[in-house]
């Protein structure tokens, strides 16, 4: 019994363990594999900002662009920046040994990151980088503190620092507290350790950047399990078949036993 309990603990997914380490209010993430423009933009962002270090070595270009509705000629021109062919795996040109010398460890393959960490973790991780001059890469992260990775989306995100902001004070019932002397005015309190964005410092507004990391997370959610939609559709037909088979099985059983009392 003791060995079985230890085995179950070891088999728990990584997301369960990592959840206890996160000291940040996670924003919800609702993936949408039917949203082809989102997935296409997510792949564009990945190929422009991530593929230099992180491969998707369990996924092929051809399968990916076919699902996303991207013509092969356009993919070869705009998304594949090496001499790779459309049918090859999505790998990075970075040498693992050199990467280990530069970063301390070779950047991991991200094919399964959304499945291992969870899409919500990934979405919040991409959106919570901030400037930290004390770190070797000049950046830190709220979801993954002391991360050994630079903020590769910094030019889109702009300058984000850690600081104190005024936020509405929350009442015991969960609502915002209001000033009884000034109708409609919220009572605020200072909250430190928050992310403060320097207006106009990035190519994207905070809203547009949030949409961009949603698309990137959505794309990685697809890559982690490319057959997810097909599996869901097939599951519906399987359940319908089982319902119909159950009806015929019940009628056959009743016919066999009708003369037995």
Residue pairs with C-beta under 8 A, 6 or more apart in sequence:
13 116
14 116
14 117
15 116
15 117
15 118
15 121
18 117
18 121
22 121
22 143
24 124
24 128
24 142
24 143
26 120
26 121
26 124
26 143
27 120
27 123
27 124
27 127
28 120
29 119
29 120
29 122
29 123
29 124
29 214
29 217
31 119
31 217
31 218
31 221
31 222
32 38
32 218
33 39
33 218
33 221
33 222
33 228
33 229
34 229
35 218
36 68
36 69
38 214
38 215
38 218
38 219
39 67
39 68
39 215
39 218
39 219
39 222
40 68
40 69
40 70
41 212
41 215
41 219
42 215
42 216
42 217
42 218
42 219
42 220
42 222
43 64
43 65
43 68
43 70
43 79
43 219
44 78
44 79
45 212
45 215
45 216
45 219
46 56
46 216
46 219
46 220
47 79
47 80
47 81
49 152
49 153
50 110
50 152
50 216
51 81
51 90
51 92
52 92
52 93
52 94
53 92
53 94
53 99
53 107
53 152
54 92
54 107
54 108
54 109
54 110
55 89
55 90
55 91
55 92
55 109
55 110
55 111
56 89
56 90
56 91
56 109
56 110
56 111
56 223
57 89
57 90
57 91
57 109
57 111
58 89
58 109
58 111
58 112
59 89
59 90
59 111
59 223
59 226
60 87
60 88
60 89
60 90
61 75
61 79
61 80
61 84
61 85
61 86
61 87
61 88
61 89
61 90
62 72
62 86
62 87
63 226
64 90
64 223
64 226
65 71
65 72
65 75
65 79
65 86
67 222
67 226
70 79
72 86
75 86
76 86
80 86
82 93
84 91
92 107
94 107
96 106
97 106
99 105
99 106
99 107
100 106
103 148
103 149
104 148
105 148
107 149
110 220
110 223
111 223
111 224
112 224
113 122
113 220
113 224
114 122
114 217
114 220
114 221
114 223
114 224
115 224
115 225
117 125
119 217
119 218
119 220
119 221
121 143
122 217
122 220
122 221
123 213
123 214
123 217
124 142
124 143
125 141
125 143
125 144
126 153
126 213
126 216
126 217
127 209
127 210
127 213
128 141
128 142
128 143
128 195
129 139
129 140
129 141
129 151
129 153
129 154
129 157
129 160
130 139
130 140
130 141
130 142
130 151
130 160
130 161
130 162
130 195
131 138
131 139
131 140
131 151
131 159
131 160
131 161
132 138
132 139
132 140
132 162
135 146
136 148
137 148
137 149
137 150
137 151
138 150
138 151
139 147
139 149
139 150
139 151
139 154
140 146
140 147
140 162
141 147
141 149
142 195
151 157
153 209
153 212
153 213
154 202
155 202
155 203
156 202
156 203
156 204
156 209
156 212
157 197
157 202
157 204
157 209
158 197
158 198
158 200
158 201
158 202
158 203
158 204
158 209
159 197
159 198
159 201
159 202
160 195
160 196
160 197
160 198
161 195
161 196
161 198
162 193
162 194
162 195
162 196
163 192
163 194
163 196
164 190
164 191
164 192
164 193
164 194
165 190
165 191
165 194
165 196
166 188
166 189
166 190
166 191
167 188
167 189
167 190
167 191
167 194
168 176
168 177
168 186
168 187
168 188
169 176
169 177
169 186
169 187
169 188
169 189
170 176
170 177
171 177
176 186
176 187
177 186
177 187
178 184
178 185
178 186
178 187
179 185
179 186
179 187
197 206
202 209
204 212
222 228
225 231
